[in-house]
Amino acid sequence: MGIFFQDRERKKSSKQITVIRIILLVGVFAFLLMGLKNNFDLFYTGLAFILVGITNIINGAESHYHREKKKVYIPEYLLGVLFLTIAVTYLS
């Protein structure tokens, strides 16, 4: 199992980061539900993508803070930028 899945000892997140993640998760679900309620309005989907991008950037910053390898935090940053780019296309 060590070929595809690596055992990482990830340090536990602080309470503030955990609270921020929960708030962002609730916001994503709220925007997606509002988009469904308003006849699949893509404006709310764009806002949900912004929150997902922010969440990924926070995860990357936390991985960078815990001094993990570049293989860990660079993809998290790039995924956050990708979601923010998708959000801009939905909002324009």
C-alpha positions in Angstrom: 0.0 0.0 0.0 3.0 2.3 0.2 3.1 2.7 -3.5 0.0 4.7 -4.0 -1.0 5.8 -0.5 1.7 7.4 1.7 1.4 7.5 5.4 1.8 11.2 6.4 1.9 12.4 9.9 0.0 15.6 9.4 0.0 17.8 12.4 -3.3 18.7 13.9 -4.8 22.0 12.8 -5.4 24.8 15.2 -8.9 25.5 16.5 -9.0 28.8 14.5 -8.2 27.1 11.2 -10.7 24.3 11.9 -13.5 26.9 12.6 -12.6 28.8 9.4 -12.8 25.5 7.4 -16.2 24.7 8.9 -17.5 28.2 8.1 -16.3 28.0 4.6 -17.8 24.5 4.1 -21.2 25.8 5.4 -20.9 28.7 3.0 -20.2 26.5 0.0 -23.2 24.3 0.8 -25.4 27.4 1.3 -24.4 29.0 -2.0 -24.9 25.7 -3.8 -28.4 25.4 -2.3 -29.2 29.0 -3.1 -28.1 28.3 -6.7 -30.4 25.3 -6.9 -33.3 27.2 -5.4 -32.9 30.1 -7.9 -33.1 27.9 -11.1 -29.5 26.9 -11.3 -28.1 30.4 -11.1 -24.4 30.3 -11.9 -23.7 33.4 -9.8 -24.0 31.4 -6.6 -21.9 28.6 -8.1 -19.1 31.1 -8.8 -19.3 32.3 -5.2 -19.1 28.6 -4.0 -16.0 28.2 -6.2 -14.4 31.2 -4.6 -14.9 29.7 -1.1 -13.4 26.4 -2.3 -10.4 28.2 -3.8 -9.9 30.0 -0.5 -10.1 26.8 1.4 -7.4 25.2 -0.8 -5.2 28.2 -0.4 -5.6 28.0 3.4 -4.7 24.3 3.3 -1.6 25.1 1.2 -0.5 27.8 3.6 -1.0 25.5 6.6 1.1 22.8 4.8 3.7 25.4 4.1 3.7 26.5 7.7 4.2 22.9 8.9 7.2 22.7 6.6 5.9 19.9 4.5 7.5 19.0 1.1 6.8 21.1 -2.0 4.9 18.1 -3.4 2.3 18.8 -0.8 1.7 22.5 -0.7 2.3 23.6 -4.3 -0.6 21.4 -5.7 -2.8 22.8 -3.0 -1.9 26.4 -4.0 -2.4 25.6 -7.7 -5.8 23.9 -7.0 -6.9 27.0 -5.1 -5.8 29.3 -8.1 -7.7 26.9 -10.5 -10.9 27.2 -8.5 -10.6 31.0 -8.3 -10.1 31.1 -12.0 -13.2 29.0 -12.6 -15.1 31.3 -10.2 -14.1 34.3 -12.3 -15.4 32.7 -15.4 -18.7 31.9 -13.7 -19.0 35.4 -12.3 -18.2 37.3 -15.6 
